């Protein structure tokens, strides 16, 4: 939609300026005349000028957004004007990228832009769509303080969930890293040393020892090639995941993983329920709330299924009914959404579901880690035993021939 910058005046002679989005110049004039009687000038803002380099900043984390939203809620509750509020929050923001974006937004708001429009233009790539759209819903409902408070709670929950998963995965990741280092040291340094000793023995080496020596020689010769190949495969998978065809395929494969697939499904269901509940509570229309909630889901397959319900809902069918045709959305989420929609309490129902799926995500993550940790240790132990067996077997053969 085109953006127009205008200058206007009241009958009293006081001049005003600002920015509006409209489908045409006539529509822009009609919008402006709802706030001031006289339109002095009207210019379309070029798309390239509307966006700033700040829009290319890296993604801003949930922890920074939670703190920023909390500050917005507190300052707005105190009754300060929006421009001054944005300035104060920008000064206190510990995230440099977010602080720079808010300083630019403060200038935009003082020039007559809506805060949501400024955030859309300046932070399209760095701010999550949930943040931008909730600010827009807060502006439309006239309750910005409540909108920021809800977002503060939302992003705090998202950050806690992420930190709990990262914390749970730290130990297994450390064990795997140690295992890789140990095996690499044995294959690249220890085995070659023993190989020289074995060559001085006038005995036939057992086949386990021959296999170990051959593997060691292979790794010594092609270790850099193997590392480059592994990096290339990972890069190719990431590149394939960004394509229109590859993204859903990898997302569906992710859901099909044993144990971890259910964790991903519960996590995305929690994410959807939290986002949808917050947006509906903020006063956003259900179609827009579905679209934003679907886009925030990390699994592309589940995201596309949620977004696929839009045509049906737009045609007048209940959202719960449309959600029932999906394959990857958990049945409980579908059924409870239908119940909440029928009883007119979808926001409260989704909040309960979000808490349930938060708990399920946590439990299933812990269960997966509980199974993963001993499995890693057992595999590592078996691997070390086999290597030691292959190393000492020639010695036992030599002593047996003496």
Secondary structure, DSSP 8 states (H G I E B T S, - for coil): --EEEEEEE-TTS-EEEEEEE-SSHHHHHHHHTTT-SEEEEEEEE-HHHHS-GGGGS----HHHHHHHHHHHHHHHHTT--HHHHHHHHHHH-S-HHHHHHHHHHHHHHHTT--HHHHHHHHSTTTS-HHHHHHHHHHHHHT-HHHHHHHHHHHHHHHHHHHHHHHHHHHHHHHHHHHHHHHHHHIIIIIHHHHHHHHHTS-S---HHHHHHHHHHHHHHHHHHHHHHHHHHHHHHHHHHHTSHHHHHHHHHHHHTSTTHHHHHHHHHHHHHHHHHHHHHHTT--HHHHHHHHHHH-S-HHHHHHHHTTHHHHHTT--HHHHHTT-SSS-HHHHHHHHHHHHHT-HHHHHHHHHHHHHHHHHHHHHHHHHHHHHHHHHHHHHHHHHHHHHHHHHHHHHHHH-
